[in-house]
């Protein structure tokens, strides 16, 4: 680009003579096309440089921001463990099962032991036991059952009564097992009874019979009494052990058959078989029989038949 400066001769003379500037007139001439393109290229370059400088400044400002600022402006994404916890809900902890205490089953039978007479036996736990100087249980349809020794001096050691509801729907009223002991009876006399079975059609007494119960040899007789609605069936067993005569009484009382509807005869053999199981467990230990008549000291322990 070229510029031409024009002045009059007079002005040149005045400037030379006084060295002071005077009013000048400046006039511009028209720029050529090539010159304008160069100017535009230069201006474009400056603009691009300015844009680059601005971008660099912004980048430096972003990189110089503190981590805390970034955390505020851009919330952190959950890590793998957090994401897993959100995606899969936590399962409840398994509660350990409480250990149940083993229930110890009580034996069906109980052992009875009398130190004074030396008698011990097993009897059903649900049965009623009367021993020592306690009154005997009331036995329906039987009443008092006397001893059957040939000489007086006997003592009752213990009585076991079966539950009244043992045979529902039948005429069963009561059943019992009783132990008596008499040291005044000799071994020979122990084989006899004060009264014997009289159920013979001719009224003649029936001799006692020899039986074996468990490991013991015994003498046995029976007695039967009846009325219109009540019956009593009794069996007596004698054995001589350790200097004394032992008597075991098995009794069954029935009532109501024929007077009430729906009542059947109880199975007599079944009841006596149950009582005989108690008799079969009897054991006799040596004792001083002079103290038999004193109140019996008893011991109850659990046992198995």
LINSUL-V230249 format. One record per run of one state. SS is the DSSP state (H for helix, E for strand, C for the rest). FROM is the first residue (numbers start at 1). TO is the last residue. If there is no record, write none. Layout:
ss:SS from:FROM to:TO
ss:SS from:FROM to:TO
This chain:
ss:C from:1 to:8
ss:H from:9 to:18
ss:C from:19 to:32
ss:H from:33 to:63
ss:C from:64 to:66
ss:H from:67 to:73
ss:C from:74 to:79
ss:H from:80 to:87
ss:C from:88 to:108
ss:E from:109 to:114
ss:C from:115 to:118
ss:E from:119 to:124
ss:C from:125 to:127
ss:E from:128 to:131
ss:C from:132 to:154
ss:E from:155 to:161
ss:C from:162 to:169
ss:E from:170 to:170
ss:C from:171 to:171
ss:E from:172 to:182
ss:C from:183 to:188
ss:H from:189 to:191
ss:C from:192 to:196
ss:E from:197 to:197
ss:C from:198 to:205
ss:E from:206 to:206
ss:C from:207 to:208
ss:E from:209 to:213
ss:C from:214 to:215
ss:E from:216 to:226
ss:C from:227 to:229
ss:E from:230 to:241
ss:C from:242 to:243
ss:E from:244 to:255
ss:C from:256 to:256
ss:E from:257 to:257
ss:C from:258 to:259
ss:E from:260 to:260
ss:C from:261 to:263
ss:E from:264 to:264
ss:C from:265 to:267
ss:H from:268 to:279
ss:C from:280 to:282
ss:E from:283 to:284
ss:C from:285 to:288
ss:H from:289 to:291
ss:C from:292 to:297
ss:E from:298 to:303
ss:C from:304 to:305
